[in-house]
Amino acid sequence: MFVACSTLCFAREPLDVALRQIAELEFDKFELAVVEDGQHLRPSEVGDDPEAALLRLRRGPALIPSSLYLDFGPVDWSDPIHRKRFDGHCRFAKILNVAVITMTAAPAGSSVDQEIERLRVLSATAMREGLVLAMLTHRDSILGDPGVALHLCKTVPGLGLTLDPSHYLHGSHKEADVDLLYPYAQNVHLRDTGKHPGEFQVRIGQGQIEYARVVNQLQRYGYNRALTVAILDRLENPFDREVEVRKLKLLLETLL
Protein backbone atom coordinates (compact mmCIF):
# COMPACT_ATOMS: atom_id res chain seq x y z
CA MET A 1 0.00 0.00 0.00
CA PHE A 2 1.01 3.60 -0.51
CA VAL A 3 -0.45 7.05 0.15
CA ALA A 4 -1.63 9.23 -2.73
CA CYS A 5 -3.43 12.57 -2.97
CA SER A 6 -6.49 13.25 -5.10
CA THR A 7 -6.60 16.42 -7.17
CA LEU A 8 -10.09 16.78 -5.64
CA CYS A 9 -8.24 18.24 -2.64
CA PHE A 10 -7.37 21.30 -4.75
CA ALA A 11 -10.25 21.31 -7.21
CA ARG A 12 -10.71 25.10 -7.24
CA GLU A 13 -7.12 25.70 -8.31
CA PRO A 14 -5.83 25.40 -11.90
CA LEU A 15 -4.55 21.90 -12.59
CA ASP A 16 -0.86 22.87 -12.71
CA VAL A 17 -1.20 24.72 -9.38
CA ALA A 18 -3.00 21.75 -7.81
CA LEU A 19 -0.24 19.38 -8.90
CA ARG A 20 2.46 21.69 -7.53
CA GLN A 21 0.65 21.86 -4.19
CA ILE A 22 0.48 18.06 -4.06
CA ALA A 23 4.22 17.87 -4.80
CA GLU A 24 5.00 20.52 -2.16
CA LEU A 25 3.14 18.39 0.39
CA GLU A 26 5.66 15.65 -0.46
CA PHE A 27 3.33 13.23 -2.20
CA ASP A 28 4.90 11.37 -5.10
CA LYS A 29 1.62 9.81 -6.33
CA PHE A 30 -1.73 11.38 -7.13
CA GLU A 31 -5.23 10.47 -8.25
CA LEU A 32 -6.30 12.51 -11.25
CA ALA A 33 -9.94 13.62 -10.96
CA VAL A 34 -11.58 14.32 -14.33
CA VAL A 35 -14.86 16.09 -13.56
CA GLU A 36 -17.21 17.56 -16.16
CA ASP A 37 -18.15 20.66 -14.13
CA GLY A 38 -14.67 21.02 -12.59
CA GLN A 39 -11.78 23.41 -13.14
CA HIS A 40 -9.27 20.77 -14.28
CA LEU A 41 -9.58 18.23 -17.09
CA ARG A 42 -13.11 17.33 -18.16
CA PRO A 43 -14.35 13.94 -19.42
CA SER A 44 -15.71 15.46 -22.62
CA GLU A 45 -12.23 16.87 -23.36
CA VAL A 46 -10.14 13.88 -22.33
CA GLY A 47 -12.38 11.34 -24.03
CA ASP A 48 -12.23 13.23 -27.33
CA ASP A 49 -8.50 14.06 -27.23
CA PRO A 50 -6.45 12.03 -24.70
CA GLU A 51 -3.16 13.24 -26.17
CA ALA A 52 -3.99 16.93 -25.51
CA ALA A 53 -4.90 16.06 -21.91
CA LEU A 54 -1.56 14.31 -21.52
CA LEU A 55 0.28 17.43 -22.67
CA ARG A 56 -1.45 19.47 -19.96
CA LEU A 57 -0.36 16.97 -17.32
CA ARG A 58 3.25 17.07 -18.49
CA ARG A 59 3.42 20.78 -17.70
CA GLY A 60 3.20 19.97 -14.00
CA PRO A 61 5.69 18.35 -11.61
CA ALA A 62 6.92 14.79 -12.09
CA LEU A 63 4.27 13.01 -10.03
CA ILE A 64 3.12 9.44 -10.65
CA PRO A 65 -0.61 8.94 -11.38
CA SER A 66 -2.05 6.23 -9.13
CA SER A 67 -5.63 6.15 -10.40
CA LEU A 68 -8.16 7.98 -12.52
CA TYR A 69 -11.44 9.33 -11.15
CA LEU A 70 -14.14 10.09 -13.73
CA ASP A 71 -17.30 12.10 -13.09
CA PHE A 72 -19.24 12.50 -16.33
CA GLY A 73 -22.18 14.17 -14.62
CA PRO A 74 -25.72 13.18 -15.66
CA VAL A 75 -25.38 11.64 -19.12
CA ASP A 76 -27.39 9.24 -21.25
CA TRP A 77 -25.20 6.16 -21.55
CA SER A 78 -27.29 4.86 -24.43
CA ASP A 79 -25.70 7.64 -26.50
CA PRO A 80 -22.73 6.12 -28.36
CA ILE A 81 -20.66 9.28 -27.87
CA HIS A 82 -20.33 8.60 -24.14
CA ARG A 83 -19.26 5.00 -24.75
CA LYS A 84 -16.70 6.30 -27.24
CA ARG A 85 -15.43 8.82 -24.68
CA PHE A 86 -15.10 6.06 -22.09
CA ASP A 87 -12.95 4.17 -24.61
CA GLY A 88 -10.82 7.32 -24.87
CA HIS A 89 -10.42 7.43 -21.11
CA CYS A 90 -9.26 3.82 -21.08
CA ARG A 91 -6.58 4.72 -23.63
CA PHE A 92 -5.65 7.73 -21.52
CA ALA A 93 -5.33 5.54 -18.42
CA LYS A 94 -3.03 3.14 -20.27
CA ILE A 95 -0.82 6.03 -21.40
CA LEU A 96 -0.57 7.11 -17.75
CA ASN A 97 0.17 3.52 -16.64
CA VAL A 98 -2.90 3.70 -14.40
CA ALA A 99 -4.63 0.41 -13.58
CA VAL A 100 -7.80 1.62 -11.81
CA ILE A 101 -10.58 3.85 -13.11
CA THR A 102 -13.09 5.08 -10.52
CA MET A 103 -16.59 6.15 -11.55
CA THR A 104 -19.83 7.03 -9.80
CA ALA A 105 -22.79 4.66 -9.93
CA ALA A 106 -26.39 5.49 -10.84
CA PRO A 107 -28.30 7.69 -8.37
CA ALA A 108 -30.03 6.11 -5.39
CA GLY A 109 -33.41 4.72 -6.40
CA SER A 110 -32.27 3.77 -9.91
CA SER A 111 -32.88 0.35 -11.38
CA VAL A 112 -30.21 -2.08 -10.20
CA ASP A 113 -30.78 -4.30 -13.24
CA GLN A 114 -30.20 -1.41 -15.62
CA GLU A 115 -27.05 -0.43 -13.74
CA ILE A 116 -25.77 -3.99 -13.98
CA GLU A 117 -26.34 -3.90 -17.74
CA ARG A 118 -24.43 -0.60 -18.05
CA LEU A 119 -21.53 -1.71 -15.86
CA ARG A 120 -21.13 -5.03 -17.66
CA VAL A 121 -20.35 -3.12 -20.85
CA LEU A 122 -18.03 -0.59 -19.19
CA SER A 123 -16.20 -3.19 -17.09
CA ALA A 124 -15.68 -5.41 -20.13
CA THR A 125 -14.22 -2.44 -22.03
CA ALA A 126 -11.86 -1.67 -19.15
CA MET A 127 -10.75 -5.30 -18.82
CA ARG A 128 -9.94 -5.50 -22.53
CA GLU A 129 -7.48 -2.66 -21.92
CA GLY A 130 -6.02 -4.35 -18.83
CA LEU A 131 -7.81 -1.96 -16.45
CA VAL A 132 -10.10 -2.34 -13.45
CA LEU A 133 -13.35 -0.37 -13.18
CA ALA A 134 -14.08 0.57 -9.55
CA MET A 135 -17.32 2.21 -8.48
CA LEU A 136 -17.29 4.84 -5.73
CA THR A 137 -19.37 3.92 -2.66
CA HIS A 138 -21.17 7.27 -2.66
CA ARG A 139 -24.13 7.73 -0.31
CA ASP A 140 -26.26 9.39 -3.03
CA SER A 141 -25.82 6.50 -5.46
CA ILE A 142 -27.24 2.99 -5.40
CA LEU A 143 -23.93 1.92 -3.82
CA GLY A 144 -24.92 3.86 -0.73
CA ASP A 145 -26.52 0.53 0.17
CA PRO A 146 -23.63 -1.91 0.91
CA GLY A 147 -25.86 -4.82 -0.04
CA VAL A 148 -26.32 -3.42 -3.55
CA ALA A 149 -22.58 -2.73 -3.81
CA LEU A 150 -21.84 -6.35 -2.92
CA HIS A 151 -24.45 -7.63 -5.38
CA LEU A 152 -22.99 -5.60 -8.24
CA CYS A 153 -19.45 -6.80 -7.54
CA LYS A 154 -20.63 -10.41 -7.51
CA THR A 155 -22.70 -9.98 -10.66
CA VAL A 156 -20.53 -7.83 -12.95
CA PRO A 157 -17.29 -9.59 -13.99
CA GLY A 158 -14.17 -7.66 -13.02
CA LEU A 159 -16.00 -4.89 -11.17
CA GLY A 160 -14.36 -3.43 -8.07
CA LEU A 161 -15.03 -0.67 -5.56
CA THR A 162 -13.45 2.59 -4.50
CA LEU A 163 -14.28 2.45 -0.81
CA ASP A 164 -15.13 5.75 0.86
CA PRO A 165 -16.00 5.07 4.53
CA SER A 166 -17.29 8.62 5.05
CA HIS A 167 -20.29 7.97 2.81
CA TYR A 168 -21.39 5.02 4.91
CA LEU A 169 -21.10 7.08 8.10
CA HIS A 170 -23.42 9.72 6.66
CA GLY A 171 -25.59 7.63 4.39
CA SER A 172 -28.93 5.97 5.04
CA HIS A 173 -27.32 2.58 5.86
CA LYS A 174 -25.21 3.54 8.88
CA GLU A 175 -25.77 0.22 10.65
CA ALA A 176 -24.96 -1.97 7.65
CA ASP A 177 -21.91 -4.25 7.70
CA VAL A 178 -19.41 -2.95 5.15
CA ASP A 179 -16.67 -5.47 5.99
CA LEU A 180 -17.90 -7.74 3.19
CA LEU A 181 -16.89 -5.04 0.68
CA TYR A 182 -13.17 -5.01 1.51
CA PRO A 183 -12.28 -7.96 -0.77
CA TYR A 184 -13.52 -5.88 -3.72
CA ALA A 185 -11.57 -2.71 -2.89
CA GLN A 186 -9.42 -1.41 -5.74
CA ASN A 187 -9.01 2.12 -4.37
CA VAL A 188 -9.82 3.93 -1.11
CA HIS A 189 -10.83 7.57 -0.52
CA LEU A 190 -10.15 8.94 2.96
CA ARG A 191 -10.83 12.04 5.07
CA ASP A 192 -12.22 12.36 8.61
CA THR A 193 -15.97 12.48 9.20
CA GLY A 194 -18.07 13.20 12.26
CA LYS A 195 -21.36 11.54 13.12
CA HIS A 196 -23.52 14.67 13.08
CA PRO A 197 -25.12 16.44 10.08
CA GLY A 198 -22.73 18.91 8.49
CA GLU A 199 -19.68 16.91 9.64
CA PHE A 200 -18.89 15.06 6.43
CA GLN A 201 -15.43 16.66 6.60
CA VAL A 202 -13.83 17.57 9.93
CA ARG A 203 -10.27 18.05 11.15
CA ILE A 204 -8.21 14.88 11.23
CA GLY A 205 -8.67 13.14 14.56
CA GLN A 206 -11.99 14.79 15.38
CA GLY A 207 -14.16 12.36 13.45
CA GLN A 208 -15.18 8.71 13.47
CA ILE A 209 -13.00 7.18 10.76
CA GLU A 210 -10.91 4.31 12.17
CA TYR A 211 -7.91 4.48 9.85
CA ALA A 212 -6.02 1.62 11.54
CA ARG A 213 -9.02 -0.67 11.18
CA VAL A 214 -9.44 0.29 7.52
CA VAL A 215 -5.78 -0.48 6.82
CA ASN A 216 -5.93 -3.77 8.76
CA GLN A 217 -9.00 -4.91 6.83
CA LEU A 218 -7.35 -4.05 3.52
CA GLN A 219 -4.17 -5.90 4.50
CA ARG A 220 -6.27 -8.92 5.41
CA TYR A 221 -7.32 -9.25 1.77
CA GLY A 222 -3.94 -8.46 0.25
CA TYR A 223 -4.77 -4.93 -0.88
CA ASN A 224 -1.67 -3.30 -2.40
CA ARG A 225 -2.99 -0.11 -3.99
CA ALA A 226 -3.50 3.49 -2.89
CA LEU A 227 -4.83 5.03 0.28
CA THR A 228 -6.04 8.21 -1.40
CA VAL A 229 -6.33 11.41 0.62
CA ALA A 230 -9.58 12.92 -0.67
CA ILE A 231 -10.40 15.97 1.47
CA LEU A 232 -12.79 17.75 -0.88
CA ASP A 233 -12.03 21.36 -1.81
CA ARG A 234 -15.11 23.17 -0.51
CA LEU A 235 -15.64 26.79 0.50
CA GLU A 236 -17.50 25.73 3.65
CA ASN A 237 -14.58 23.72 5.06
CA PRO A 238 -14.00 25.00 8.64
CA PHE A 239 -10.26 24.26 8.52
CA ASP A 240 -7.03 24.83 6.61
CA ARG A 241 -7.29 22.18 3.88
CA GLU A 242 -3.54 21.95 3.19
CA VAL A 243 -2.81 21.40 6.87
CA GLU A 244 -5.37 18.59 7.07
CA VAL A 245 -4.12 16.96 3.87
CA ARG A 246 -0.60 16.89 5.30
CA LYS A 247 -1.83 15.55 8.65
CA LEU A 248 -3.74 12.70 7.03
CA LYS A 249 -0.76 11.84 4.82
CA LEU A 250 1.54 11.56 7.82
CA LEU A 251 -1.02 9.59 9.84
CA LEU A 252 -1.58 7.05 7.07
CA GLU A 253 2.15 6.63 6.49
CA THR A 254 2.59 5.65 10.13
CA LEU A 255 0.12 2.80 9.59
CA LEU A 256 2.00 1.26 6.67
C-alpha positions in Angstrom: 0.0 0.0 0.0 1.0 3.6 -0.5 -0.5 7.0 0.2 -1.6 9.2 -2.7 -3.4 12.6 -3.0 -6.5 13.2 -5.1 -6.6 16.4 -7.2 -10.1 16.8 -5.6 -8.2 18.2 -2.6 -7.4 21.3 -4.8 -10.2 21.3 -7.2 -10.7 25.1 -7.2 -7.1 25.7 -8.3 -5.8 25.4 -11.9 -4.5 21.9 -12.6 -0.9 22.9 -12.7 -1.2 24.7 -9.4 -3.0 21.7 -7.8 -0.2 19.4 -8.9 2.5 21.7 -7.5 0.6 21.9 -4.2 0.5 18.1 -4.1 4.2 17.9 -4.8 5.0 20.5 -2.2 3.1 18.4 0.4 5.7 15.6 -0.5 3.3 13.2 -2.2 4.9 11.4 -5.1 1.6 9.8 -6.3 -1.7 11.4 -7.1 -5.2 10.5 -8.3 -6.3 12.5 -11.3 -9.9 13.6 -11.0 -11.6 14.3 -14.3 -14.9 16.1 -13.6 -17.2 17.6 -16.2 -18.1 20.7 -14.1 -14.7 21.0 -12.6 -11.8 23.4 -13.1 -9.3 20.8 -14.3 -9.6 18.2 -17.1 -13.1 17.3 -18.2 -14.3 13.9 -19.4 -15.7 15.5 -22.6 -12.2 16.9 -23.4 -10.1 13.9 -22.3 -12.4 11.3 -24.0 -12.2 13.2 -27.3 -8.5 14.1 -27.2 -6.5 12.0 -24.7 -3.2 13.2 -26.2 -4.0 16.9 -25.5 -4.9 16.1 -21.9 -1.6 14.3 -21.5 0.3 17.4 -22.7 -1.5 19.5 -20.0 -0.4 17.0 -17.3 3.2 17.1 -18.5 3.4 20.8 -17.7 3.2 20.0 -14.0 5.7 18.4 -11.6 6.9 14.8 -12.1 4.3 13.0 -10.0 3.1 9.4 -10.7 -0.6 8.9 -11.4 -2.0 6.2 -9.1 -5.6 6.1 -10.4 -8.2 8.0 -12.5 -11.4 9.3 -11.1 -14.1 10.1 -13.7 -17.3 12.1 -13.1 -19.2 12.5 -16.3 -22.2 14.2 -14.6 -25.7 13.2 -15.7 -25.4 11.6 -19.1 -27.4 9.2 -21.3 -25.2 6.2 -21.6 -27.3 4.9 -24.4 -25.7 7.6 -26.5 -22.7 6.1 -28.4 -20.7 9.3 -27.9 -20.3 8.6 -24.1 -19.3 5.0 -24.7 -16.7 6.3 -27.2 -15.4 8.8 -24.7 -15.1 6.1 -22.1 -12.9 4.2 -24.6 -10.8 7.3 -24.9 -10.4 7.4 -21.1 -9.3 3.8 -21.1 -6.6 4.7 -23.6 -5.7 7.7 -21.5 -5.3 5.5 -18.4 -3.0 3.1 -20.3 -0.8 6.0 -21.4 -0.6 7.1 -17.7 0.2 3.5 -16.6 -2.9 3.7 -14.4 -4.6 0.4 -13.6 -7.8 1.6 -11.8 -10.6 3.9 -13.1 -13.1 5.1 -10.5 -16.6 6.2 -11.5 -19.8 7.0 -9.8 -22.8 4.7 -9.9 -26.4 5.5 -10.8 -28.3 7.7 -8.4 -30.0 6.1 -5.4 -33.4 4.7 -6.4 -32.3 3.8 -9.9 -32.9 0.4 -11.4 -30.2 -2.1 -10.2 -30.8 -4.3 -13.2 -30.2 -1.4 -15.6 -27.1 -0.4 -13.7 -25.8 -4.0 -14.0 -26.3 -3.9 -17.7 -24.4 -0.6 -18.1 -21.5 -1.7 -15.9 -21.1 -5.0 -17.7 -20.4 -3.1 -20.8 -18.0 -0.6 -19.2 -16.2 -3.2 -17.1 -15.7 -5.4 -20.1 -14.2 -2.4 -22.0 -11.9 -1.7 -19.2 -10.7 -5.3 -18.8 -9.9 -5.5 -22.5 -7.5 -2.7 -21.9 -6.0 -4.3 -18.8 -7.8 -2.0 -16.4 -10.1 -2.3 -13.4 -13.3 -0.4 -13.2 -14.1 0.6 -9.6 -17.3 2.2 -8.5 -17.3 4.8 -5.7 -19.4 3.9 -2.7 -21.2 7.3 -2.7 -24.1 7.7 -0.3 -26.3 9.4 -3.0 -25.8 6.5 -5.5 -27.2 3.0 -5.4 -23.9 1.9 -3.8 -24.9 3.9 -0.7 -26.5 0.5 0.2 -23.6 -1.9 0.9 -25.9 -4.8 0.0 -26.3 -3.4 -3.5 -22.6 -2.7 -3.8 -21.8 -6.3 -2.9 -24.5 -7.6 -5.4 -23.0 -5.6 -8.2 -19.5 -6.8 -7.5 -20.6 -10.4 -7.5 -22.7 -10.0 -10.7 -20.5 -7.8 -13.0 -17.3 -9.6 -14.0 -14.2 -7.7 -13.0 -16.0 -4.9 -11.2 -14.4 -3.4 -8.1 -15.0 -0.7 -5.6 -13.4 2.6 -4.5 -14.3 2.4 -0.8 -15.1 5.7 0.9 -16.0 5.1 4.5 -17.3 8.6 5.0 -20.3 8.0 2.8 -21.4 5.0 4.9 -21.1 7.1 8.1 -23.4 9.7 6.7 -25.6 7.6 4.4 -28.9 6.0 5.0 -27.3 2.6 5.9 -25.2 3.5 8.9 -25.8 0.2 10.6 -25.0 -2.0 7.7 -21.9 -4.2 7.7 -19.4 -3.0 5.2 -16.7 -5.5 6.0 -17.9 -7.7 3.2 -16.9 -5.0 0.7 -13.2 -5.0 1.5 -12.3 -8.0 -0.8 -13.5 -5.9 -3.7 -11.6 -2.7 -2.9 -9.4 -1.4 -5.7 -9.0 2.1 -4.4 -9.8 3.9 -1.1 -10.8 7.6 -0.5 -10.1 8.9 3.0 -10.8 12.0 5.1 -12.2 12.4 8.6 -16.0 12.5 9.2 -18.1 13.2 12.3 -21.4 11.5 13.1 -23.5 14.7 13.1 -25.1 16.4 10.1 -22.7 18.9 8.5 -19.7 16.9 9.6 -18.9 15.1 6.4 -15.4 16.7 6.6 -13.8 17.6 9.9 -10.3 18.0 11.2 -8.2 14.9 11.2 -8.7 13.1 14.6 -12.0 14.8 15.4 -14.2 12.4 13.4 -15.2 8.7 13.5 -13.0 7.2 10.8 -10.9 4.3 12.2 -7.9 4.5 9.9 -6.0 1.6 11.5 -9.0 -0.7 11.2 -9.4 0.3 7.5 -5.8 -0.5 6.8 -5.9 -3.8 8.8 -9.0 -4.9 6.8 -7.3 -4.0 3.5 -4.2 -5.9 4.5 -6.3 -8.9 5.4 -7.3 -9.2 1.8 -3.9 -8.5 0.3 -4.8 -4.9 -0.9 -1.7 -3.3 -2.4 -3.0 -0.1 -4.0 -3.5 3.5 -2.9 -4.8 5.0 0.3 -6.0 8.2 -1.4 -6.3 11.4 0.6 -9.6 12.9 -0.7 -10.4 16.0 1.5 -12.8 17.7 -0.9 -12.0 21.4 -1.8 -15.1 23.2 -0.5 -15.6 26.8 0.5 -17.5 25.7 3.7 -14.6 23.7 5.1 -14.0 25.0 8.6 -10.3 24.3 8.5 -7.0 24.8 6.6 -7.3 22.2 3.9 -3.5 21.9 3.2 -2.8 21.4 6.9 -5.4 18.6 7.1 -4.1 17.0 3.9 -0.6 16.9 5.3 -1.8 15.5 8.7 -3.7 12.7 7.0 -0.8 11.8 4.8 1.5 11.6 7.8 -1.0 9.6 9.8 -1.6 7.1 7.1 2.1 6.6 6.5 2.6 5.6 10.1 0.1 2.8 9.6 2.0 1.3 6.7 
